[in-house]
Amino acid sequence: MQNGNWNGTRVIPAGWIERSTRPYTEAARDGAGYGYLWWVNGFGLPLKNFYAKGALAKYLVVIPERGLVVVYLNHAEFPDNGSTMSAAELARFPDITVAQMAHLLEALLVAQSPTKRGE
């Protein structure tokens, strides 16, 4: 956010945000490409966005044009023995589909949109 500036101080080198959030791969299931550790332009959103996705439905989504950062967390941690668990056991952990996350982001964008007077 703010192209790497915080309170007037540059904390990330100039140009790094643009380079690291440029897609360098083909589109994924949600239309996103992959940059430097960021998924780029996903969720079918009409605005440039980039995001990180962690295990068990943890997301960090940035939509610079709207000044919006969305962090989606839950209280589950991946178990130490996860590699030995069955698919059925792992399926019991929290998750959110890409479509559900897209719906949440769309609702936030609509809620953030300025409305015309009298509507």
Buried (B, 14 or more C-beta within 10 A) or exposed (E): EEEBEEEEEEEEEEEEBEEBBBBEEEEBEBBBBBBEEBBBBBBEBEEEBBBEBEEBBBBBBBBBEEEBEBEBEEEBEBEEEEEEBEEEEBEEBEEBEBEEBBEBBBEBBEEEEEEEEEE
